[in-house]
Amino acid sequence: MQRKWQPVRSAFIPSREPRLKPQGNNLGLALLHDGDWRQSIEEFQEALRLEPNNAAAHYNLGLALREKGEAGAASAEFQRAKELDPSLRPPQ
């Protein structure tokens, strides 16, 4: 069964080297929307390795960690995202 976001995922996979900064965050979002929070966490972490002050990647990592059931880690990521970009608010 093909998932809804599979075409988006496929668009990123062939071009992963060299890694572009926004790529990990965008691929992570596609994976998260597909319900693959494990792989999305890896992509968000890779995005943050390349760009540690990426507020969106911290926020999205928080979403993935929340899906995993790691509320404390998710809260820390939401807090870091808010520190970097005060317009970001933790989800309700």
Backbone hydrogen bonds, N-H to C=O, Kabsch-Sander energy under -0.5 kcal/mol:
donor,donor_aa,acceptor,acceptor_aa,energy
6,Q,3,R,-1.5
8,V,5,W,-0.5
9,R,5,W,-2.5
10,S,6,Q,-2.9
11,A,7,P,-1.4
12,F,8,V,-1.0
12,F,9,R,-0.9
13,I,9,R,-1.8
15,S,12,F,-0.9
16,R,13,I,-1.3
23,Q,20,L,-0.9
24,G,20,L,-0.8
25,N,21,K,-0.6
26,N,22,P,-2.5
27,L,23,Q,-3.0
28,G,24,G,-2.4
29,L,25,N,-2.0
30,A,26,N,-2.0
31,L,27,L,-2.7
32,L,28,G,-2.6
33,H,29,L,-2.7
34,D,30,A,-1.3
35,G,32,L,-1.5
36,D,31,L,-2.7
37,W,35,G,-1.2
40,S,36,D,-2.1
41,I,37,W,-2.3
42,E,38,R,-1.4
43,E,39,Q,-2.1
44,F,40,S,-2.7
45,Q,41,I,-2.5
46,E,42,E,-2.2
47,A,43,E,-2.4
48,L,44,F,-2.2
49,R,45,Q,-1.8
50,L,46,E,-1.9
51,E,47,A,-2.0
54,N,51,E,-1.6
55,A,53,N,-1.1
58,H,54,N,-2.0
59,Y,55,A,-2.6
60,N,56,A,-2.9
61,L,57,A,-2.5
62,G,58,H,-2.1
63,L,59,Y,-1.8
64,A,60,N,-2.2
65,L,61,L,-2.8
66,R,62,G,-2.2
67,E,63,L,-2.0
68,K,64,A,-1.8
69,G,65,L,-0.9
69,G,66,R,-0.8
70,E,65,L,-2.7
71,A,69,G,-1.1
74,A,70,E,-2.5
75,S,71,A,-2.6
76,A,72,G,-1.9
77,E,73,A,-1.9
78,F,74,A,-2.4
79,Q,75,S,-2.3
80,R,76,A,-2.3
81,A,77,E,-2.5
82,K,78,F,-2.2
83,E,79,Q,-2.1
84,L,80,R,-2.0
85,D,81,A,-2.4
88,L,85,D,-2.5
